[in-house]
Amino acid sequence: MWLLISIIGVFVAIFRSISSMIKRDKKKLFGSLLMILIFGISILLFYFHIFLGINVMVFFT
Protein backbone atom coordinates (compact mmCIF):
# COMPACT_ATOMS: atom_id res chain seq x y z
CA MET A 1 0.00 0.00 0.00
CA TRP A 2 2.78 2.44 0.99
CA LEU A 3 4.65 1.57 -2.22
CA LEU A 4 1.58 2.35 -4.35
CA ILE A 5 1.15 5.76 -2.66
CA SER A 6 4.83 6.54 -3.22
CA ILE A 7 4.71 5.62 -6.92
CA ILE A 8 1.59 7.76 -7.45
CA GLY A 9 3.29 10.60 -5.56
CA VAL A 10 6.34 10.42 -7.82
CA PHE A 11 4.21 10.56 -10.96
CA VAL A 12 2.19 13.52 -9.62
CA ALA A 13 5.40 15.34 -8.66
CA ILE A 14 6.98 14.71 -12.09
CA PHE A 15 3.83 16.01 -13.81
CA ARG A 16 3.82 19.11 -11.58
CA SER A 17 7.50 19.81 -12.23
CA ILE A 18 7.00 19.53 -16.02
CA SER A 19 4.03 21.93 -15.90
CA SER A 20 6.05 24.30 -13.69
CA MET A 21 8.92 24.26 -16.21
CA ILE A 22 6.48 25.20 -18.98
CA LYS A 23 5.01 28.05 -16.88
CA ARG A 24 8.47 29.00 -15.53
CA ASP A 25 7.20 28.98 -11.93
CA LYS A 26 10.36 28.58 -9.83
CA LYS A 27 8.73 28.10 -6.42
CA LYS A 28 6.40 25.32 -7.61
CA LEU A 29 9.24 23.63 -9.48
CA PHE A 30 11.36 23.51 -6.31
CA GLY A 31 8.44 22.06 -4.33
CA SER A 32 7.84 19.40 -6.96
CA LEU A 33 11.51 18.40 -7.06
CA LEU A 34 11.44 18.11 -3.26
CA MET A 35 8.36 15.86 -3.52
CA ILE A 36 10.12 13.66 -6.11
CA LEU A 37 13.11 13.39 -3.78
CA ILE A 38 11.02 12.45 -0.72
CA PHE A 39 8.86 9.86 -2.53
CA GLY A 40 11.88 8.51 -4.40
CA ILE A 41 13.77 7.94 -1.16
CA SER A 42 10.75 6.17 0.37
CA ILE A 43 10.49 3.83 -2.65
CA LEU A 44 14.24 3.12 -2.50
CA LEU A 45 14.02 2.41 1.24
CA PHE A 46 11.09 0.04 0.62
CA TYR A 47 13.02 -1.94 -2.01
CA PHE A 48 16.19 -1.89 0.10
CA HIS A 49 14.20 -3.25 3.07
CA ILE A 50 12.83 -6.14 0.96
CA PHE A 51 16.28 -6.86 -0.53
CA LEU A 52 17.87 -6.88 2.94
CA GLY A 53 15.09 -9.12 4.28
CA ILE A 54 15.65 -11.65 1.46
CA ASN A 55 19.43 -11.59 2.05
CA VAL A 56 18.99 -12.16 5.78
CA MET A 57 16.59 -15.07 5.14
CA VAL A 58 18.99 -16.67 2.65
CA PHE A 59 21.90 -16.15 5.05
CA PHE A 60 20.17 -17.82 8.00
CA THR A 61 18.74 -20.83 6.11
C-alpha positions, 0 to 999 in steps of 0.5 A, a space after each residue: 500500500 505504501 509503495 503504491 502511494 509513493 509511486 503515485 506521488 512520484 508521478 504527480 510530482 513529475 507532472 507538476 514539475 514539467 508543468 512548472 517548467 512550462 510556466 516558468 514557476 520557480 517556487 512550484 518547481 522547487 516544491 515538486 523536485 522536493 516531492 520527487 526526492 522524498 517519494 523517491 527515497 521512500 520507494 528506495 528504502 522500501 526496495 532496500 528493506 525487501 532486498 535486505 530481508 531476502 538476504 537475511 533469510 537466505 543467510 540464516 537458512 
